[in-house]
């Protein structure tokens, strides 16, 4: 089977590509700078240089492809909403024209509701592929554990991390390596139709519990501070984020705070993945904090 990955060098695309090559699958990778995936090319992947929103690049990439893994990169720009759905529609059309039968699309928890900022846009990506291909799986993962790497600076300086989530609201957290593992499983499995699969990590966890884990793993006191959406957006502005990005993120932050971005899919054996936050903190956050 030949599988196309449109983001082969990210936290999900890279381990997915490596796992599929190790399993003996044939890969096609779209990469603007082919040197970044030279090691994957050396292992047999076909690399198509170009952009994921370029019709000629997509037409070349989809030749001979059986299945596609599509991830919308956070290429934030003033027309991000239009670009996101437009790039997905262009890719779905190219895939259908090439005879691709199956797509695994990375979506997001909360994509089922409007008003959740960039994560609500993922539903339009799902719909673009469903409109063109007979077999489409939308993966809706929870909040990435990797996002806590951005908090290491404030943990060093303040002994605290800051989010808009309530302190004692249990939420699902997932490691991106588990998302890649689910994507590999689904790309290589036999299934049909249009499906949605949540990816929720091993258990829901509160930010108070996250702080307790970090205190033990980092061997220093770490506290959690819940902040208002407006305060979080002011922090983004102070860090240099353009106003269109701030506007885009308001809906997402409000959604995490008021429950609108809570999972639509129940926690069960299929949505539960193995990597605990404690394991992730020991293996990823502690080395990063010490460096």
C-alpha positions as CSV (number, residue, x, y, z in Angstrom):
1,X,0.0,0.0,0.0
2,X,1.2,3.5,-0.8
3,X,0.4,6.2,1.8
4,X,0.8,10.0,1.5
5,X,1.7,12.2,4.4
6,X,1.4,15.9,3.9
7,X,3.3,16.9,7.1
8,X,6.1,14.4,7.5
9,X,8.4,16.4,9.8
10,X,6.1,17.3,12.7
11,X,5.3,15.7,16.1
12,X,2.8,13.4,14.5
13,X,3.9,13.1,10.9
14,X,7.5,12.2,11.6
15,X,6.8,9.2,14.0
16,X,4.0,8.1,11.7
17,X,6.3,8.1,8.7
18,X,9.0,6.2,10.5
19,X,6.5,3.6,11.8
20,X,5.0,3.1,8.3
21,X,8.4,2.7,6.7
22,X,9.4,0.2,9.4
23,X,6.2,-1.7,8.7
24,X,7.2,-2.0,5.0
25,X,4.7,0.5,3.6
26,X,5.4,2.7,0.6
27,X,5.4,6.4,1.4
28,X,4.9,9.6,-0.4
29,X,5.8,12.8,1.5
30,X,5.0,16.4,0.6
31,X,7.8,18.6,2.0
32,X,8.6,22.2,1.0
33,X,12.3,21.6,1.9
34,X,13.2,18.0,0.9
35,X,16.5,18.2,2.9
36,X,14.4,18.0,6.1
37,X,13.2,14.5,5.2
38,X,16.4,13.3,3.5
39,X,16.7,10.4,6.0
40,X,13.2,9.2,5.1
41,X,14.0,9.4,1.4
42,X,17.1,7.3,2.0
43,X,14.8,4.7,3.5
44,X,12.7,4.6,0.4
45,X,10.1,7.4,0.7
46,X,9.2,9.3,-2.4
47,X,9.5,13.0,-1.6
48,X,7.5,15.6,-3.6
49,X,8.9,19.1,-3.1
50,X,6.2,21.8,-2.9
51,X,3.4,23.3,-0.9
52,X,0.3,21.5,0.3
53,X,-1.9,24.2,-1.2
54,X,-0.5,24.0,-4.7
55,X,-2.6,22.0,-7.2
56,X,0.3,20.8,-9.3
57,X,2.2,19.6,-6.2
58,X,-0.8,17.7,-5.0
59,X,-1.5,16.1,-8.4
60,X,2.1,14.8,-8.6
61,X,2.1,13.6,-5.0
62,X,-1.2,11.7,-5.2
63,X,-0.1,9.6,-8.2
64,X,-0.4,5.9,-7.3
65,X,-1.5,6.7,-3.7
66,X,-3.9,4.4,-1.9
67,X,-4.4,6.3,1.3
68,X,-3.6,9.7,2.8
69,X,-2.9,11.1,6.2
70,X,-3.8,14.8,6.2
71,X,-2.9,17.2,8.9
72,X,-3.6,21.0,8.7
73,X,-0.5,22.8,9.8
74,X,-0.9,26.0,11.9
75,X,0.1,28.3,9.2
76,X,-1.5,31.3,10.9
77,X,-2.4,34.1,8.4
78,X,-5.2,36.6,8.1
79,X,-7.1,34.3,5.8
80,X,-6.4,31.2,7.9
81,X,-10.1,30.0,7.9
82,X,-10.4,30.3,4.1
83,X,-6.9,28.8,3.6
84,X,-7.6,25.8,5.9
85,X,-10.8,24.7,4.1
86,X,-9.5,25.6,0.7
87,X,-6.3,23.6,1.0
88,X,-8.3,20.6,2.3
89,X,-10.8,20.9,-0.6
90,X,-7.9,21.1,-3.1
91,X,-6.3,18.0,-1.6
92,X,-9.5,16.0,-1.4
93,X,-10.2,16.8,-5.1
94,X,-6.7,15.8,-6.1
95,X,-7.0,12.6,-4.0
96,X,-10.3,11.7,-5.6
97,X,-9.0,12.3,-9.1
98,X,-6.1,10.0,-8.5
99,X,-8.4,7.3,-7.2
100,X,-7.4,7.4,-3.5
101,X,-9.8,5.4,-1.5
102,X,-9.0,6.2,2.1
103,X,-8.1,9.3,4.2
104,X,-7.2,9.6,7.8
105,X,-7.7,13.3,8.7
106,X,-6.4,14.9,11.9
107,X,-9.1,16.9,13.4
108,X,-9.5,18.0,17.0
109,X,-11.6,17.6,20.1
110,X,-14.3,20.3,20.0
111,X,-14.5,20.3,16.2
112,X,-18.2,19.3,16.4
113,X,-19.1,22.7,17.8
114,X,-19.0,26.2,16.2
115,X,-17.2,29.0,18.0
116,X,-14.1,27.2,19.1
117,X,-11.7,29.2,17.0
118,X,-9.1,27.2,15.0
119,X,-10.4,23.8,16.2
120,X,-13.8,24.4,14.8
121,X,-12.2,24.9,11.4
122,X,-11.1,21.2,11.5
123,X,-14.7,20.1,10.9
124,X,-14.6,21.8,7.5
125,X,-11.4,19.8,6.8
126,X,-13.3,16.6,7.7
127,X,-16.2,17.6,5.5
128,X,-14.0,18.4,2.5
129,X,-12.6,14.9,2.5
130,X,-16.0,13.2,3.2
131,X,-17.4,15.1,0.2
132,X,-14.8,13.5,-2.2
133,X,-13.7,10.1,-0.8
134,X,-15.7,7.0,0.1
135,X,-13.7,6.1,3.2
136,X,-12.7,8.9,5.6
137,X,-11.7,8.7,9.3
138,X,-11.5,11.9,11.3
139,X,-9.2,11.7,14.3
140,X,-10.2,14.0,17.1
141,X,-7.4,14.1,19.7
142,X,-7.6,16.0,23.0
143,X,-5.2,18.7,24.3
144,X,-1.6,17.7,23.4
145,X,0.8,16.9,26.3
146,X,3.5,18.6,24.2
147,X,1.8,21.9,24.8
148,X,3.1,21.9,28.3
149,X,6.6,22.3,27.0
150,X,5.7,26.0,26.4
151,X,5.1,26.4,30.1
152,X,8.6,25.4,31.1
153,X,9.8,29.0,31.0
154,X,7.2,30.2,33.5
155,X,7.8,27.2,35.7
156,X,11.5,28.2,35.8
157,X,10.8,31.8,36.5
158,X,7.5,31.7,38.6
159,X,7.2,28.1,39.7
160,X,3.8,28.1,38.0
161,X,2.0,27.6,34.7
162,X,-1.0,29.5,33.5
163,X,-4.1,28.4,31.5
164,X,-7.7,29.4,31.1
165,X,-9.0,25.9,32.2
166,X,-10.6,25.7,35.7
167,X,-8.2,24.1,38.2
168,X,-10.4,21.1,39.1
169,X,-12.0,20.3,35.7
170,X,-10.8,16.9,34.5
171,X,-9.9,17.0,30.8
172,X,-8.3,14.5,28.5
173,X,-4.6,14.9,27.6
174,X,-2.8,12.9,24.9
175,X,0.8,12.4,23.8
176,X,1.3,13.0,20.0
177,X,3.2,9.7,19.8
178,X,-0.1,8.0,20.7
179,X,-1.9,9.9,18.0
180,X,0.7,8.8,15.4
181,X,0.3,5.2,16.6
182,X,-3.5,5.4,16.2
183,X,-3.0,6.9,12.7
184,X,-0.7,4.1,11.7
185,X,-3.1,1.5,12.9
186,X,-6.0,3.0,11.1
187,X,-4.1,3.6,7.8
188,X,-3.1,-0.1,7.7
189,X,-6.4,-1.5,8.9
190,X,-9.4,-2.6,6.8
191,X,-12.5,-0.4,7.3
192,X,-15.0,1.5,5.2
193,X,-17.3,4.5,5.3
194,X,-17.1,7.8,7.2
195,X,-16.0,7.5,10.8
196,X,-14.9,9.6,13.7
197,X,-12.5,8.4,16.4
198,X,-11.6,10.4,19.5
199,X,-8.1,10.1,21.0
200,X,-8.3,10.9,24.7
201,X,-5.1,9.7,26.4
202,X,-5.3,7.2,29.3
203,X,-7.5,9.3,31.7
204,X,-8.9,12.7,32.3
205,X,-6.8,14.8,34.6
206,X,-7.2,18.2,36.3
207,X,-4.6,21.0,36.1
208,X,-4.2,20.7,39.8
209,X,-3.1,17.1,39.2
210,X,-0.9,18.2,36.4
211,X,0.9,20.6,38.8
212,X,1.3,17.7,41.3
213,X,2.9,15.5,38.7
214,X,5.2,18.3,37.6
215,X,6.2,19.0,41.2
216,X,7.3,15.4,41.6
217,X,9.0,14.9,38.2
218,X,10.8,18.3,38.1
219,X,11.7,18.1,41.8
220,X,10.5,21.6,42.5
221,X,7.2,23.1,43.6
222,X,4.9,23.8,40.6
223,X,1.5,25.4,40.9
224,X,-1.3,26.0,38.5
225,X,-2.9,29.5,38.0
226,X,-6.2,29.7,36.2
227,X,-6.4,33.0,34.3
228,X,-9.2,34.7,32.4
229,X,-9.5,34.5,28.7
230,X,-8.8,38.3,28.4
231,X,-5.7,38.0,30.5
232,X,-4.4,35.1,28.3
233,X,-5.1,37.1,25.1
234,X,-3.3,40.1,26.6
235,X,-0.4,37.8,27.2
236,X,-0.4,36.8,23.5
237,X,-0.5,40.4,22.4
238,X,2.4,41.2,24.7
239,X,4.4,38.3,23.2
240,X,3.9,39.8,19.7
241,X,0.9,37.8,18.4
242,X,-0.9,39.7,15.6
243,X,-4.5,40.7,16.4
244,X,-6.0,38.2,13.9
245,X,-4.3,35.4,15.8
246,X,-5.6,36.7,19.1
247,X,-9.1,36.9,17.6
248,X,-8.8,33.4,16.3
249,X,-7.7,32.0,19.7
250,X,-10.5,33.7,21.7
251,X,-13.1,31.1,20.7
252,X,-10.8,28.2,21.5
253,X,-9.8,29.5,24.9
254,X,-13.4,30.2,25.8
255,X,-14.4,26.8,24.6
256,X,-11.9,25.1,26.9
257,X,-13.1,27.2,29.8
258,X,-16.9,26.8,29.3
259,X,-16.9,23.2,28.1
260,X,-17.8,23.9,24.5
261,X,-14.6,22.2,23.4
262,X,-15.2,19.1,25.5
263,X,-15.0,15.8,23.6
264,X,-18.1,14.6,21.7
265,X,-16.8,11.0,21.7
266,X,-17.2,9.0,24.9
267,X,-14.1,7.5,26.7
268,X,-13.9,3.9,25.8
269,X,-11.3,1.3,24.8
270,X,-11.0,2.8,21.3
271,X,-10.5,6.4,22.5
272,X,-8.2,5.6,25.3
273,X,-4.4,5.6,24.6
274,X,-1.5,4.4,26.8
275,X,0.9,7.3,27.6
276,X,0.1,8.8,31.0
277,X,1.0,12.4,31.7
278,X,3.4,11.3,34.4
279,X,5.3,9.1,31.8
280,X,5.3,12.0,29.3
281,X,6.6,14.4,32.0
282,X,9.5,12.1,32.9
283,X,10.5,11.2,29.4
284,X,10.0,14.6,27.6
285,X,9.4,17.5,30.0
286,X,12.1,16.7,32.6
287,X,15.0,16.5,30.0
288,X,13.7,19.7,28.4
289,X,13.5,21.5,31.7
290,X,17.0,20.4,32.6
291,X,18.6,21.5,29.3
